[in-house]
Amino acid sequence: MNCKMKFLIFCGLFVLLMPTLAQNTEGTCGRIAVGQSYIYRGDYAVRGHFPWAAVLMNKKGIKFCGGTLLTNKFVLTAAHCIHGKDDHHKFTTNDITVVLGGHNFSVDEPGRVYSKISCINIHEDWNVTSKSHDADIAMLTLKENVTFSSYIKPICLIPPQSNVVNILDG
């Protein structure tokens, strides 16, 4: 089964299972497990404050983009991170490592995970030459499922029955 077919199956299952995913991740997704302070006036966040944050790194170890951990297998990122304005900036699965659980890259942190990519799916409407950012989205499939920890958790999903207007209006 090719990468695109696996992605389409994932999307279908994701839509069908979203109510269950949203309920089952309650208390485990996107919850800060360490420290209680938040970024305020430029203060640094402590490790674990954003356990869904992913860093994309190239073969040379250069961090070039970010992403969001959706499940233990999928990371959402921007299409321009994978295929930018020219063909010199077009990554393949062998070019990218996803780093999860990282905070301070100048030191070795226990629990940081480096994951290779098995599949890249860029939105079919992404146009690298367009001046707009329409469809600037890509899904990365990790080669191995990641294990959640205090520093690695998926972002919380809004349950489908939620009223987004009420959530945004607070």
MDAnalysis code that builds the backbone (N, CA, C; Angstrom):
import MDAnalysis as mda
import numpy as np

u = mda.Universe.empty(510, n_residues=170, atom_resindex=np.repeat(np.arange(170), 3), trajectory=True)
u.add_TopologyAttr("name", ["N", "CA", "C"] * 170)
u.add_TopologyAttr("resid", np.arange(1, 171))
u.add_TopologyAttr("resname", ["MET", "ASN", "CYS", "LYS", "MET", "LYS", "PHE", "LEU", "ILE", "PHE", "CYS", "GLY", "LEU", "PHE", "VAL", "LEU", "LEU", "MET", "PRO", "THR", "LEU", "ALA", "GLN", "ASN", "THR", "GLU", "GLY", "THR", "CYS", "GLY", "ARG", "ILE", "ALA", "VAL", "GLY", "GLN", "SER", "TYR", "ILE", "TYR", "ARG", "GLY", "ASP", "TYR", "ALA", "VAL", "ARG", "GLY", "HIS", "PHE", "PRO", "TRP", "ALA", "ALA", "VAL", "LEU", "MET", "ASN", "LYS", "LYS", "GLY", "ILE", "LYS", "PHE", "CYS", "GLY", "GLY", "THR", "LEU", "LEU", "THR", "ASN", "LYS", "PHE", "VAL", "LEU", "THR", "ALA", "ALA", "HIS", "CYS", "ILE", "HIS", "GLY", "LYS", "ASP", "ASP", "HIS", "HIS", "LYS", "PHE", "THR", "THR", "ASN", "ASP", "ILE", "THR", "VAL", "VAL", "LEU", "GLY", "GLY", "HIS", "ASN", "PHE", "SER", "VAL", "ASP", "GLU", "PRO", "GLY", "ARG", "VAL", "TYR", "SER", "LYS", "ILE", "SER", "CYS", "ILE", "ASN", "ILE", "HIS", "GLU", "ASP", "TRP", "ASN", "VAL", "THR", "SER", "LYS", "SER", "HIS", "ASP", "ALA", "ASP", "ILE", "ALA", "MET", "LEU", "THR", "LEU", "LYS", "GLU", "ASN", "VAL", "THR", "PHE", "SER", "SER", "TYR", "ILE", "LYS", "PRO", "ILE", "CYS", "LEU", "ILE", "PRO", "PRO", "GLN", "SER", "ASN", "VAL", "VAL", "ASN", "ILE", "LEU", "ASP", "GLY"])
u.atoms.positions = np.array([
    [0.859, -1.173, 0.000],
    [0.000, 0.000, 0.000],
    [0.907, 1.238, 0.000],
    [0.645, 2.168, -0.912],
    [1.510, 3.345, -1.006],
    [1.180, 4.395, 0.053],
    [2.045, 5.378, 0.124],
    [1.964, 6.430, 1.146],
    [0.640, 7.189, 1.069],
    [0.226, 7.563, -0.128],
    [-1.003, 8.344, -0.290],
    [-2.217, 7.540, 0.170],
    [-2.257, 6.255, -0.160],
    [-3.378, 5.408, 0.245],
    [-3.430, 5.289, 1.770],
    [-2.274, 5.090, 2.401],
    [-2.235, 5.022, 3.869],
    [-2.741, 6.323, 4.483],
    [-2.349, 7.446, 3.873],
    [-2.777, 8.747, 4.378],
    [-4.289, 8.901, 4.256],
    [-4.858, 8.503, 3.132],
    [-6.306, 8.610, 2.939],
    [-7.053, 7.732, 3.941],
    [-6.532, 6.546, 4.193],
    [-7.142, 5.674, 5.202],
    [-7.055, 6.336, 6.579],
    [-5.873, 6.911, 6.901],
    [-5.723, 7.607, 8.178],
    [-6.754, 8.725, 8.300],
    [-6.895, 9.543, 7.254],
    [-7.835, 10.671, 7.302],
    [-9.256, 10.186, 7.535],
    [-9.638, 9.118, 6.836],
    [-10.981, 8.570, 7.028],
    [-11.194, 8.080, 8.444],
    [-10.233, 7.320, 8.958],
    [-10.335, 6.817, 10.330],
    [-10.294, 7.958, 11.339],
    [-9.473, 8.971, 11.064],
    [-9.354, 10.115, 11.965],
    [-10.699, 10.814, 12.113],
    [-11.378, 11.024, 10.981],
    [-12.691, 11.683, 11.009],
    [-13.705, 10.815, 11.748],
    [-13.699, 9.514, 11.475],
    [-14.643, 8.616, 12.132],
    [-14.380, 8.493, 13.627],
    [-13.111, 8.467, 14.000],
    [-12.748, 8.228, 15.401],
    [-12.512, 9.496, 16.203],
    [-12.648, 10.674, 15.581],
    [-12.335, 11.919, 16.276],
    [-13.079, 12.080, 17.600],
    [-14.386, 11.753, 17.672],
    [-15.047, 11.869, 18.986],
    [-14.382, 11.000, 20.036],
    [-14.001, 9.780, 19.666],
    [-13.335, 8.873, 20.604],
    [-11.946, 9.384, 20.953],
    [-11.198, 9.841, 19.947],
    [-9.857, 10.379, 20.203],
    [-9.922, 11.564, 21.148],
    [-10.866, 12.459, 20.905],
    [-10.984, 13.654, 21.739],
    [-11.313, 13.276, 23.182],
    [-12.178, 12.273, 23.362],
    [-12.540, 11.856, 24.723],
    [-11.403, 11.079, 25.382],
    [-10.775, 10.178, 24.637],
    [-9.732, 9.316, 25.214],
    [-8.455, 10.063, 25.546],
    [-8.226, 11.212, 24.915],
    [-7.008, 11.941, 25.214],
    [-7.216, 12.958, 26.339],
    [-8.444, 13.081, 26.806],
    [-8.719, 14.001, 27.904],
    [-7.820, 13.647, 29.080],
    [-7.060, 14.601, 29.532],
    [-6.156, 14.378, 30.654],
    [-4.761, 13.928, 30.221],
    [-4.616, 13.466, 28.982],
    [-3.299, 13.039, 28.528],
    [-2.762, 13.910, 27.402],
    [-3.640, 14.551, 26.665],
    [-3.171, 15.361, 25.542],
    [-2.925, 16.787, 25.995],
    [-1.940, 17.390, 25.416],
    [-1.710, 18.808, 25.548],
    [-1.786, 19.412, 26.935],
    [-1.672, 18.607, 27.933],
    [-1.726, 19.112, 29.305],
    [-0.305, 19.291, 29.815],
    [-0.061, 20.401, 30.437],
    [1.268, 20.675, 30.958],
    [1.507, 19.803, 32.180],
    [2.544, 18.983, 32.094],
    [2.829, 18.047, 33.183],
    [3.913, 18.556, 34.114],
    [4.667, 19.556, 33.673],
    [5.757, 20.077, 34.502],
    [5.609, 21.579, 34.624],
    [5.900, 22.112, 35.795],
    [5.809, 23.552, 36.007],
    [4.389, 24.055, 35.835],
    [4.113, 25.259, 36.244],
    [2.777, 25.803, 36.099],
    [2.758, 27.195, 35.486],
    [3.913, 27.801, 35.287],
    [3.912, 29.150, 34.734],
    [3.813, 29.101, 33.216],
    [3.357, 30.196, 32.647],
    [3.201, 30.311, 31.207],
    [4.122, 31.405, 30.693],
    [4.338, 31.422, 29.353],
    [5.153, 32.483, 28.775],
    [4.435, 33.799, 29.022],
    [5.153, 34.759, 29.540],
    [4.588, 36.064, 29.836],
    [5.675, 37.096, 29.644],
    [5.443, 38.043, 28.773],
    [6.412, 39.095, 28.486],
    [7.783, 38.538, 28.107],
    [7.758, 37.475, 27.288],
    [9.004, 36.956, 26.753],
    [9.775, 36.023, 27.654],
    [9.214, 35.607, 28.786],
    [9.912, 34.634, 29.632],
    [10.005, 33.299, 28.895],
    [11.061, 32.566, 29.176],
    [11.251, 31.274, 28.541],
    [10.279, 30.246, 29.094],
    [9.843, 29.368, 28.223],
    [9.011, 28.244, 28.643],
    [9.940, 27.158, 29.186],
    [9.469, 26.417, 30.151],
    [10.272, 25.317, 30.684],
    [9.993, 24.065, 29.865],
    [10.875, 23.125, 29.928],
    [10.716, 21.875, 29.196],
    [9.412, 21.198, 29.607],
    [8.662, 20.765, 28.638],
    [7.392, 20.089, 28.899],
    [6.180, 20.983, 28.788],
    [6.371, 22.286, 28.629],
    [5.223, 23.185, 28.520],
    [4.460, 23.006, 27.218],
    [5.128, 22.537, 26.190],
    [4.483, 22.331, 24.899],
    [4.845, 20.934, 24.397],
    [4.287, 19.901, 25.048],
    [4.709, 18.529, 24.743],
    [4.295, 18.043, 23.351],
    [3.460, 18.787, 22.666],
    [3.042, 18.439, 21.311],
    [3.950, 19.063, 20.254],
    [4.866, 19.928, 20.681],
    [5.741, 20.627, 19.734],
    [6.763, 19.672, 19.128],
    [6.885, 19.756, 17.813],
    [7.864, 18.942, 17.078],
    [8.823, 19.877, 16.359],
    [10.048, 19.433, 16.222],
    [11.064, 20.191, 15.490],
    [11.485, 19.339, 14.298],
    [11.539, 19.958, 13.123],
    [12.007, 19.261, 11.926],
    [13.480, 19.605, 11.730],
    [14.265, 18.577, 11.513],
    [15.706, 18.738, 11.388],
    [16.162, 18.061, 10.085],
    [17.105, 18.712, 9.380],
    [17.614, 18.108, 8.144],
    [18.779, 17.168, 8.449],
    [19.358, 16.599, 7.395],
    [20.446, 15.618, 7.563],
    [21.668, 16.197, 8.263],
    [21.863, 17.493, 8.150],
    [23.016, 18.150, 8.777],
    [22.746, 18.520, 10.235],
    [21.532, 18.219, 10.727],
    [21.186, 18.548, 12.101],
    [20.682, 19.971, 12.275],
    [20.378, 20.635, 11.173],
    [19.875, 22.013, 11.232],
    [18.360, 21.975, 11.404],
    [17.892, 22.675, 12.412],
    [16.461, 22.758, 12.680],
    [15.872, 23.808, 11.733],
    [14.890, 23.404, 10.930],
    [14.387, 24.310, 9.902],
    [12.904, 24.616, 9.993],
    [12.141, 23.878, 10.760],
    [10.696, 24.137, 10.864],
    [10.142, 23.449, 12.104],
    [8.887, 23.720, 12.376],
    [8.210, 23.101, 13.500],
    [6.997, 22.324, 13.029],
    [6.389, 21.631, 13.960],
    [5.180, 20.868, 13.667],
    [4.426, 20.593, 14.948],
    [3.312, 19.901, 14.815],
    [2.455, 19.578, 15.952],
    [2.161, 18.088, 15.949],
    [2.410, 17.440, 17.074],
    [2.124, 16.014, 17.224],
    [0.613, 15.831, 17.383],
    [-0.013, 15.107, 16.430],
    [-1.456, 14.864, 16.491],
    [-1.792, 13.552, 17.180],
    [-0.987, 12.536, 16.895],
    [-1.158, 11.208, 17.495],
    [0.248, 10.651, 17.730],
    [0.322, 9.410, 18.119],
    [1.646, 8.818, 18.327],
    [2.346, 8.474, 17.009],
    [1.725, 8.810, 15.881],
    [2.269, 8.445, 14.570],
    [2.302, 9.602, 13.567],
    [1.549, 10.688, 13.821],
    [1.401, 11.747, 12.826],
    [1.772, 13.123, 13.364],
    [2.494, 13.876, 12.519],
    [2.888, 15.247, 12.832],
    [2.376, 16.158, 11.719],
    [1.722, 17.225, 12.103],
    [1.215, 18.222, 11.169],
    [2.235, 19.342, 11.053],
    [2.526, 19.779, 9.828],
    [3.463, 20.875, 9.608],
    [2.986, 21.701, 8.428],
    [3.755, 22.683, 8.042],
    [3.417, 23.522, 6.893],
    [4.014, 22.913, 5.621],
    [3.272, 22.994, 4.534],
    [3.758, 22.470, 3.252],
    [5.022, 23.196, 2.811],
    [5.118, 24.501, 3.098],
    [6.304, 25.242, 2.659],
    [7.580, 24.757, 3.370],
    [7.413, 24.070, 4.491],
    [8.582, 23.491, 5.168],
    [9.131, 22.300, 4.388],
    [8.264, 21.617, 3.691],
    [8.652, 20.424, 2.948],
    [9.016, 20.755, 1.504],
    [8.226, 21.616, 0.905],
    [8.480, 22.022, -0.485],
    [8.268, 23.525, -0.584],
    [9.372, 24.243, -0.527],
    [9.321, 25.702, -0.542],
    [9.283, 26.279, -1.940],
    [9.686, 27.513, -2.054],
    [9.544, 28.278, -3.289],
    [10.421, 27.810, -4.442],
    [11.398, 26.973, -4.207],
    [12.220, 26.477, -5.310],
    [12.520, 24.994, -5.103],
    [13.023, 24.359, -6.114],
    [13.286, 22.926, -6.023],
    [14.495, 22.582, -5.166],
    [15.275, 23.591, -4.770],
    [16.391, 23.343, -3.853],
    [15.878, 23.073, -2.441],
    [14.639, 23.433, -2.216],
    [14.026, 23.284, -0.903],
    [12.864, 22.304, -1.038],
    [13.182, 21.072, -1.378],
    [12.165, 20.035, -1.499],
    [12.693, 18.795, -0.792],
    [12.130, 18.519, 0.376],
    [12.615, 17.425, 1.199],
    [11.892, 16.111, 0.889],
    [12.592, 15.011, 1.116],
    [12.008, 13.675, 1.008],
    [12.017, 13.051, 2.406],
    [11.458, 11.867, 2.519],
    [11.407, 11.196, 3.828],
    [12.803, 10.945, 4.396],
    [13.786, 10.749, 3.543],
    [15.157, 10.487, 4.016],
    [15.865, 11.740, 4.505],
    [15.327, 12.910, 4.181],
    [15.983, 14.174, 4.529],
    [15.581, 14.725, 5.891],
    [14.506, 14.204, 6.474],
    [13.911, 14.827, 7.662],
    [13.960, 13.890, 8.861],
    [14.297, 14.461, 10.001],
    [14.135, 13.797, 11.297],
    [13.225, 14.683, 12.127],
    [12.239, 14.073, 12.767],
    [11.349, 14.805, 13.670],
    [11.879, 14.618, 15.086],
    [12.030, 15.725, 15.797],
    [12.502, 15.676, 17.184],
    [11.333, 16.031, 18.095],
    [11.069, 15.164, 19.059],
    [9.984, 15.370, 20.028],
    [10.575, 15.363, 21.431],
    [9.961, 16.124, 22.313],
    [10.412, 16.161, 23.699],
    [11.644, 17.015, 23.922],
    [12.010, 17.788, 22.924],
    [13.193, 18.641, 23.044],
    [12.848, 20.024, 23.558],
    [13.827, 20.658, 24.165],
    [13.635, 22.012, 24.683],
    [14.893, 22.829, 24.470],
    [15.973, 22.372, 25.047],
    [17.257, 23.064, 24.941],
    [18.195, 22.195, 24.114],
    [18.383, 22.565, 22.866],
    [19.161, 21.727, 21.968],
    [20.665, 21.872, 22.143],
    [21.081, 22.704, 23.083],
    [22.515, 22.823, 23.348],
    [22.983, 21.814, 24.397],
    [22.043, 21.079, 24.994],
    [22.386, 20.037, 25.969],
    [21.665, 18.744, 25.594],
    [22.161, 17.626, 26.089],
    [21.505, 16.338, 25.863],
    [20.411, 16.181, 26.911],
    [19.172, 16.089, 26.461],
    [18.041, 15.967, 27.382],
    [17.519, 14.531, 27.371],
    [17.362, 13.937, 28.539],
    [16.790, 12.584, 28.573],
    [15.340, 12.626, 28.092],
    [14.931, 11.601, 27.378],
    [13.548, 11.522, 26.916],
    [13.295, 12.186, 25.571],
    [14.299, 12.856, 25.021],
    [14.133, 13.437, 23.689],
    [14.120, 12.296, 22.679],
    [13.220, 12.373, 21.700],
    [13.067, 11.311, 20.717],
    [13.348, 11.853, 19.321],
    [14.153, 11.098, 18.569],
    [14.449, 11.416, 17.168],
    [13.746, 10.368, 16.321],
    [12.864, 10.812, 15.444],
    [12.093, 9.869, 14.639],
    [12.256, 10.152, 13.154],
    [12.493, 9.112, 12.397],
    [12.542, 9.233, 10.945],
    [11.107, 9.244, 10.404],
    [10.984, 9.646, 9.153],
    [9.686, 9.787, 8.506],
    [9.500, 8.650, 7.506],
    [8.304, 8.072, 7.478],
    [8.020, 7.034, 6.481],
    [7.195, 7.577, 5.319],
    [6.528, 8.701, 5.541],
    [5.619, 9.200, 4.516],
    [5.407, 10.705, 4.677],
    [5.326, 11.405, 3.563],
    [5.018, 12.836, 3.544],
    [3.810, 13.044, 2.649],
    [2.794, 13.716, 3.150],
    [1.621, 14.056, 2.349],
    [1.415, 15.559, 2.396],
    [1.622, 16.188, 1.243],
    [1.398, 17.630, 1.113],
    [0.015, 17.825, 0.512],
    [-0.721, 18.798, 1.031],
    [-2.057, 19.070, 0.509],
    [-1.992, 19.236, -1.002],
    [-2.906, 18.586, -1.693],
    [-2.867, 18.582, -3.165],
    [-3.057, 19.966, -3.780],
    [-3.628, 20.913, -3.036],
    [-3.831, 22.271, -3.560],
    [-2.683, 23.217, -3.222],
    [-1.635, 22.720, -2.550],
    [-0.496, 23.578, -2.228],
    [0.202, 23.971, -3.525],
    [0.386, 25.272, -3.684],
    [1.025, 25.813, -4.879],
    [2.244, 26.603, -4.432],
    [3.428, 26.074, -4.727],
    [4.660, 26.695, -4.241],
    [4.898, 28.072, -4.844],
    [4.296, 28.373, -5.985],
    [4.532, 29.670, -6.624],
    [3.470, 30.704, -6.259],
    [2.424, 30.290, -5.565],
    [1.361, 31.216, -5.176],
    [1.835, 32.155, -4.068],
    [1.347, 33.372, -4.098],
    [1.686, 34.327, -3.039],
    [0.816, 34.117, -1.799],
    [-0.254, 33.362, -1.946],
    [-1.110, 33.073, -0.793],
    [-0.549, 31.866, -0.046],
    [-1.075, 31.624, 1.113],
    [-0.663, 30.461, 1.895],
    [-1.778, 29.428, 1.943],
    [-2.658, 29.469, 0.942],
    [-3.741, 28.493, 0.877],
    [-3.164, 27.083, 0.791],
    [-3.750, 26.178, 1.520],
    [-3.382, 24.756, 1.511],
    [-1.932, 24.520, 1.944],
    [-1.378, 25.418, 2.732],
    [0.008, 25.291, 3.211],
    [0.042, 24.343, 4.404],
    [-0.178, 23.071, 4.111],
    [-0.272, 22.083, 5.182],
    [0.266, 20.743, 4.679],
    [0.937, 20.029, 5.565],
    [1.481, 18.716, 5.226],
    [1.405, 17.811, 6.455],
    [1.242, 16.524, 6.199],
    [1.198, 15.533, 7.261],
    [2.412, 14.614, 7.117],
    [3.131, 14.440, 8.213],
    [4.281, 13.541, 8.238],
    [3.901, 12.291, 9.025],
    [4.237, 11.152, 8.498],
    [4.005, 9.885, 9.192],
    [5.340, 9.433, 9.770],
    [5.363, 9.210, 11.065],
    [6.585, 8.741, 11.723],
    [6.795, 7.262, 11.417],
    [8.047, 6.853, 11.275],
    [8.342, 5.438, 10.998],
    [7.905, 4.544, 12.150],
    [8.083, 5.033, 13.371],
    [7.721, 4.262, 14.570],
    [6.757, 5.080, 15.418],
    [5.843, 4.401, 16.091],
    [4.972, 5.088, 17.040],
    [5.818, 5.636, 18.179],
    [5.514, 6.850, 18.632],
    [6.235, 7.401, 19.776],
    [5.482, 7.048, 21.056],
    [6.217, 6.947, 22.132],
    [5.636, 6.694, 23.445],
    [5.451, 8.040, 24.137],
    [4.258, 8.272, 24.650],
    [3.983, 9.536, 25.330],
    [4.668, 9.565, 26.691],
    [5.040, 10.787, 27.089],
    [5.719, 11.015, 28.368],
    [5.330, 12.407, 28.849],
    [5.972, 12.866, 29.909],
    [5.728, 14.236, 30.383],
    [6.146, 15.264, 29.347],
    [7.051, 14.880, 28.446],
    [7.591, 15.814, 27.461],
    [7.068, 15.581, 26.051],
    [6.350, 14.489, 25.846],
    [5.811, 14.155, 24.528],
    [4.354, 13.740, 24.678],
    [3.457, 14.579, 24.159],
    [2.012, 14.301, 24.190],
    [1.386, 14.919, 22.952],
    [0.281, 14.337, 22.472],
    [-0.395, 14.948, 21.321],
    [-1.145, 16.202, 21.756],
    [-1.360, 17.083, 20.810],
    [-2.163, 18.263, 21.092],
    [-3.607, 17.815, 21.287],
    [-4.354, 18.516, 22.118],
    [-5.760, 18.175, 22.328],
    [-6.571, 18.553, 21.093],
    [-7.519, 17.709, 20.761],
    [-8.424, 17.972, 19.654],
    [-9.753, 18.467, 20.203],
    [-10.355, 19.374, 19.482],
    [-11.675, 19.857, 19.885],
    [-12.690, 18.804, 19.486],
    [-13.510, 18.330, 20.427],
    [-14.525, 17.339, 20.063],
    [-15.437, 17.896, 18.972],
    [-15.850, 17.069, 18.011],
    [-16.644, 17.548, 16.880],
    [-17.954, 18.212, 17.283],
    [-18.529, 17.819, 18.406],
    [-19.801, 18.408, 18.816],
    [-19.608, 19.773, 19.494],
    [-18.362, 20.201, 19.675],
    [-18.094, 21.476, 20.323],
    [-18.511, 22.636, 19.434],
    [-18.907, 23.711, 20.064],
    [-19.249, 24.914, 19.350],
    [-17.982, 25.778, 19.317],
    [-17.302, 25.774, 18.169],
    [-16.014, 26.477, 18.047],
    [-16.176, 27.961, 18.330],
    [-17.295, 28.555, 17.941],
    [-17.512, 29.982, 18.182],
    [-17.498, 30.257, 19.683],
    [-18.159, 29.408, 20.473],
    [-18.171, 29.599, 21.922],
    [-16.774, 29.408, 22.519],
    [-16.017, 28.458, 21.999],
    [-14.675, 28.211, 22.511],
    [-13.786, 29.416, 22.228],
    [-13.858, 29.938, 21.001],
    [-13.026, 31.073, 20.624],
    [-13.445, 32.355, 21.330],
    [-14.750, 32.522, 21.551],
    [-15.244, 33.725, 22.223],
    [-15.061, 33.648, 23.725],
    [-14.750, 32.451, 24.218],
    [-14.466, 32.248, 25.625],
    [-15.667, 32.361, 26.489],
])
